[in-house]
């Protein structure tokens, strides 16, 4: 079974299962997928490829690269879930390919195949590898950059240094200065610890390298300056980068311990290997390559832990290094008991509908209550049967004591990918996003400029409506897109009018302001 598992053909099967299967089957999730997709739709509609706009307003959150990729895909296949997510799936495949080539070079082909199988079926890598956001591209460029930094340490060459700077430039073009900060800190600590600080200084002050970064960035920086002036640089560099570390953004606050709690979830089903890695960290630290890879992870873990804005996928920027160390030392870090840990995931999946219904019954928040009220219908008998079947199969795999622990975990990871992307997220989307999509389709029957939003941030509504939805005061006859918990505020805004709810589902409302005021 182990020999069959590590056949190179399994790579292609895992890539399809993790990043492509049912890529088209879920509506876009708000806020991130919706925002990226709507900004791309507006880019295509306006023909402005220099800067991004969201519902007609400048969007300063991210640089341009991932929007360009989405625009190319949408130009070929139309504005739909598949085309908007396809660039991320391609980026994820290239990310896996970069890891495969690096480990084949540093270890052997057998280990390289296992690296791809493990990374494909790591829960959060699968999630960002099929999401219409920028993170799969950033992880690709970070990995290429870090691998070339290691190659430079092994054999200093000018061509390798230039490549490092090209990858950093593309990373900045994708998500910003973090693509320079992570490699800079990791390489600096590693080189200095090895007594090669001078070699590191020669690299970071290499004029050809910075020329390569400028060559990558300058055309777009000129274009975005022409379009938005200094406002973009102030909004992006100061608000969305520097302030992200100092202040909570968009309600995504956290604590220093946040990623200690989140990391095991991110690494499912391979979380048990954390214990083996921590227990043997002194031994692993003796290998320069393992030290470099672990430094990569630790630098990212420290940076995102002290940041005042925290989201689970931020730590994935360093998880590649951690997973490579785990696979390189799989015989000692993947203990037999770790194959039983994923069984807890399936028990949680069985209990999930009851947990959600308990929350729904105890919340007094109008939107949450309406959102979760359909849980019993959506998580039907079919869901429980599929969960139970997966649990039985997981128990069977975990009990194969003659198989190596990693072999069992890879099969459990494939089972997890199948379930999460084809069963669980389908139902989560039915709860959260299908009402938004249906509301947008309903709103198409109204004039394009007669639909506005009121205190709601779900940009996928504009994607599916195929028109911007401004947040302005509604005029007589306008249709207002809002949430159930905002209706009372909306009614107070028009105290002498009888507002009509024309669409209501899952806490999403479409409210019509009458053409003539009613006294």
Buried (B, 14 or more C-beta within 10 A) or exposed (E): EBEEBBEEEBBEEBBBBBBBBBBBEBBBBBEBBBBBBBBBBBBBEEEEBBBBBBBBEBBBBBBBBBBBBBBBBBEEEEBBBBBBBBBBBBBBBBBBBBBBEBBBEBBEEBBBBBBBBBBBBBBBBBBBBBBBBBBBBBBBBBBBBBBBBBBBBEEEEEEBBBBBBBBBBBBBBBBBBBBBBBBBBBBBBBBBEBEBEEBBEEBBEBEEBBEBBEEBBEEBBEBBBEBBEEBBBEBBBEBBBEBBEEEBBEEBEBEEEBBEEBBBEBBBBBBBBBBBBEEBEEEBEEBBBBBBBBBBBBBBBBBBBEBBBBBBBBBBBBBBBBBBBBBBBBEBBBBEEBBBBBBEBBEEBBEBBEEBBEEBEEEEEBBBBBBBBBBEEBBEEEBEEBBEEBBEBBEEBBEBEEBBBBBBBBBBBBBBBBBBBBBBBBBBBBBBBBBBBBBBEBBEEBEEEBBBBBEBBBBBBBBBBEBBBBBEEBEEEBBBBBBBBBBEEBEEBBEEBEBEEBBBBBBBBBBBBBEEEEE
